[in-house]
Structures are given as structure tokens and as C-alpha cells.
Amino acid sequence: MPSKPRKPAKLDKNKRVRAIARERVGAPKPAFAIPEKAKRAKPKHKKPVTADHEDR
């Protein structure tokens, strides 16, 4: 049995207006800066203790 054809998506006027506005003005500026990944990411696993670190 053949499957039913998909219904076309409803036209969302608000989305269309926002898309046109974004084209004209550009993307909105971020509210805050995202820090670099190296600064914000914590290691999942601690590094194993080696011989040179034991005497400290």
C-alpha cells in the first residue's frame, strides 16, 4: 500500500517577517560573550599522578 503524500507545511507569517528583517538588519548581537572552550571546559578525568609530582 503506498504511503500518503506529506501535507505541505503551513506558511508562518511571523517567521517570514523575522527572516526578512534579519536579512535587512543582520543577525542580532549576542547578549554576552562566550568564553573560549579551553577556559570553560573542565577535564573529565584527572591526570594520573607521576613520579616527578610525588615529591612536591
C-alpha positions as CSV (number, residue, x, y, z in Angstrom):
1,M,0.0,0.0,0.0
2,P,1.6,3.4,-1.0
3,S,2.1,5.9,1.8
4,K,0.2,9.1,1.9
5,P,1.9,12.1,0.5
6,R,3.0,14.7,3.1
7,K,1.0,17.8,3.7
8,P,2.8,21.0,2.7
9,A,3.9,23.0,5.8
10,K,1.7,25.9,6.8
11,L,3.1,29.3,6.0
12,D,4.1,31.0,9.2
13,K,3.9,34.8,8.6
14,N,5.8,35.7,11.7
15,K,8.8,33.5,10.8
16,R,8.8,35.0,7.3
17,V,8.7,38.6,8.6
18,R,11.5,37.9,11.0
19,A,13.6,36.3,8.3
20,I,13.2,39.4,6.0
21,A,14.1,41.7,9.0
22,R,17.2,39.6,9.7
23,E,18.3,40.0,6.0
24,R,17.9,43.7,6.2
25,V,19.5,44.4,9.6
26,G,21.7,41.4,10.1
27,A,22.0,38.9,12.9
28,P,21.3,40.2,16.5
29,K,24.4,40.8,18.6
30,P,24.9,38.3,21.4
31,A,23.9,39.4,24.9
32,F,27.2,38.2,26.4
33,A,30.5,36.8,25.2
34,I,31.0,33.1,25.3
35,P,34.4,32.2,26.9
36,E,37.0,30.1,24.9
37,K,36.5,26.4,25.3
38,A,39.9,25.9,26.9
39,K,38.9,28.3,29.8
40,R,35.4,26.9,30.4
41,A,35.9,23.2,29.8
42,K,37.0,21.1,32.8
43,P,38.7,17.7,32.2
44,K,36.5,14.7,32.5
45,H,39.3,12.6,34.1
46,K,42.1,13.7,36.4
47,K,45.6,13.1,35.0
48,P,47.4,10.2,36.8
49,V,50.0,11.1,39.4
50,T,53.5,10.6,38.0
51,A,56.8,10.1,39.9
52,D,58.0,13.7,39.4
53,H,54.9,15.0,41.1
54,E,55.1,12.8,44.3
55,D,58.0,14.6,45.9
56,R,56.2,18.0,45.9
